[in-house]
Amino acid sequence: MELDKQDLKLLSMLQVDVKTSIELLSEKIGLSTASVQRRLKRLRKENVITSEVANISPEAVGQAMTFIISVQLNRDNMDCFNTFKRKVKKTAQVQQCYYITGEADFILIVTAKDMIDFEAFTQSIFFTDNNVKHFKTSVVMGRTKVSLALPLG
């Protein structure tokens, strides 16, 4: 799908605040409200906009700790990768999972209430899985930037 400058401007604005009114989007982009609504409908239909979510403060909901975990699997069985992917997709504490190159196979961004909660997570995800060869955890000390916004020029 070809995106023109107005599509990119619309997407840029929505990445900052998805609740921006159609009227304000229309004014900033220089299109009619009907045109903006048609573009939004097309961008959603074509899966350019894949979801619209609320960003929630982890502390406000008792998830004050964040961990970055590198995971290396036993590579004897290729099905172990798909099994691991399915498992982390079903685990609410895993906010992000990336299949990567290098020594590790996956990088996970995980949230927990406290260290006890995190230990329970590691027990259920890593220690009970014979396909997990090694995992390494870093504790996030502070959130400098958290975003899924893409640079759209």
C-alpha positions as CSV (number, residue, x, y, z in Angstrom):
1,M,0.0,0.0,0.0
2,E,1.4,3.4,-1.0
3,L,1.3,6.0,1.8
4,D,1.4,9.7,0.8
5,K,2.6,12.6,3.0
6,Q,-0.8,13.1,4.5
7,D,-1.1,9.5,5.5
8,L,2.3,9.7,7.1
9,K,1.4,12.9,9.0
10,L,-1.9,11.3,10.1
11,L,0.0,8.2,11.4
12,S,2.6,10.4,13.1
13,M,-0.1,12.3,15.0
14,L,-2.0,9.1,16.0
15,Q,1.2,7.5,17.3
16,V,1.5,10.4,19.8
17,D,-2.2,10.4,20.8
18,V,-4.7,8.1,19.3
19,K,-7.5,10.1,20.9
20,T,-6.8,13.2,18.8
21,S,-10.1,14.3,17.4
22,I,-10.9,14.0,13.7
23,E,-11.4,17.7,13.6
24,L,-7.9,18.5,14.9
25,L,-6.4,15.8,12.6
26,S,-8.2,17.4,9.7
27,E,-7.0,20.9,10.6
28,K,-3.3,19.8,11.1
29,I,-3.2,17.7,7.9
30,G,-5.2,20.1,5.7
31,L,-8.0,17.7,4.7
32,S,-11.7,17.5,5.3
33,T,-13.0,15.5,8.3
34,A,-14.6,13.1,5.8
35,S,-11.3,12.6,4.0
36,V,-9.5,11.9,7.3
37,Q,-12.2,9.4,8.3
38,R,-11.9,7.6,4.9
39,R,-8.1,7.5,5.3
40,L,-8.4,6.1,8.8
41,K,-10.8,3.4,7.6
42,R,-8.4,2.4,4.8
43,L,-5.3,2.4,7.1
44,R,-7.2,0.1,9.5
45,K,-8.5,-2.2,6.7
46,E,-5.1,-2.5,5.2
47,N,-3.5,-3.3,8.6
48,V,-1.2,-0.3,8.5
49,I,-2.9,0.6,11.9
50,T,-2.7,-2.8,13.6
51,S,-4.2,-1.8,17.0
52,E,-5.1,1.1,19.1
53,V,-4.2,0.7,22.8
54,A,-3.9,2.6,26.0
55,N,-0.5,3.0,27.6
56,I,-0.8,2.3,31.3
57,S,1.6,3.3,34.0
58,P,3.1,0.0,35.4
59,E,3.3,1.5,38.9
60,A,-0.3,2.5,38.9
61,V,-1.4,-1.1,38.4
62,G,1.2,-2.7,40.7
63,Q,3.7,-3.8,38.0
64,A,6.6,-1.7,39.2
65,M,9.4,-3.9,38.0
66,T,10.6,-4.5,34.4
67,F,13.2,-7.0,33.2
68,I,15.0,-7.6,30.0
69,I,15.8,-11.2,29.5
70,S,17.9,-13.0,26.9
71,V,16.9,-16.6,26.3
72,Q,18.9,-19.3,24.6
73,L,17.1,-22.5,23.7
74,N,18.5,-26.0,23.1
75,R,18.7,-26.0,19.3
76,D,18.4,-29.7,18.9
77,N,14.8,-29.5,18.0
78,M,13.5,-26.7,15.7
79,D,9.9,-27.2,17.1
80,C,11.2,-25.8,20.4
81,F,11.2,-22.3,18.9
82,N,7.6,-22.5,17.9
83,T,6.7,-24.0,21.3
84,F,8.5,-21.2,23.1
85,K,6.8,-18.5,21.0
86,R,3.4,-19.9,21.7
87,K,4.2,-20.0,25.5
88,V,5.3,-16.4,25.7
89,K,2.4,-15.2,23.6
90,K,0.0,-16.6,26.2
91,T,2.0,-15.1,29.2
92,A,0.6,-11.7,30.2
93,Q,3.8,-10.7,32.0
94,V,5.7,-10.8,28.7
95,Q,5.2,-7.4,27.1
96,Q,7.4,-7.9,24.1
97,C,9.3,-10.9,22.6
98,Y,11.8,-10.6,19.8
99,Y,13.3,-13.6,18.0
100,I,16.9,-12.5,17.4
101,T,20.3,-13.4,15.9
102,G,23.4,-14.0,18.0
103,E,24.1,-16.0,21.1
104,A,20.6,-15.7,22.4
105,D,17.5,-16.7,20.5
106,F,15.0,-14.4,22.1
107,I,14.9,-11.1,24.0
108,L,11.9,-10.6,26.3
109,I,10.6,-7.5,28.0
110,V,8.8,-8.7,31.2
111,T,6.9,-7.0,33.9
112,A,6.4,-8.1,37.5
113,K,5.0,-6.8,40.8
114,D,8.1,-7.6,42.8
115,M,11.0,-10.1,42.9
116,I,8.8,-12.9,44.3
117,D,6.4,-12.4,41.4
118,F,9.4,-12.5,39.0
119,E,10.8,-15.6,40.6
120,A,7.4,-17.4,40.0
121,F,7.6,-16.2,36.4
122,T,11.0,-17.7,35.9
123,Q,10.0,-20.9,37.5
124,S,7.0,-21.3,35.2
125,I,8.6,-20.1,32.0
126,F,12.2,-21.2,32.1
127,F,12.9,-23.8,34.8
128,T,10.0,-26.1,33.8
129,D,11.0,-25.9,30.1
130,N,13.7,-28.5,29.0
131,N,14.2,-26.5,25.8
132,V,15.6,-23.5,27.7
133,K,19.3,-23.8,27.8
134,H,20.2,-20.5,29.4
135,F,18.6,-17.2,30.3
136,K,20.2,-13.9,31.5
137,T,18.2,-11.2,33.2
138,S,18.8,-7.5,33.5
139,V,16.7,-5.5,35.9
140,V,15.4,-2.1,34.5
141,M,16.5,0.6,36.9
142,G,14.5,3.4,35.2
143,R,12.4,4.0,32.1
144,T,14.2,6.6,29.9
145,K,12.0,6.1,26.8
146,V,9.2,3.7,26.2
147,S,7.6,3.8,22.8
148,L,6.5,1.8,19.8
149,A,6.2,4.9,17.6
150,L,7.9,4.5,14.2
151,P,9.9,7.3,12.6
152,L,7.7,8.4,9.6
153,G,9.7,11.2,8.3
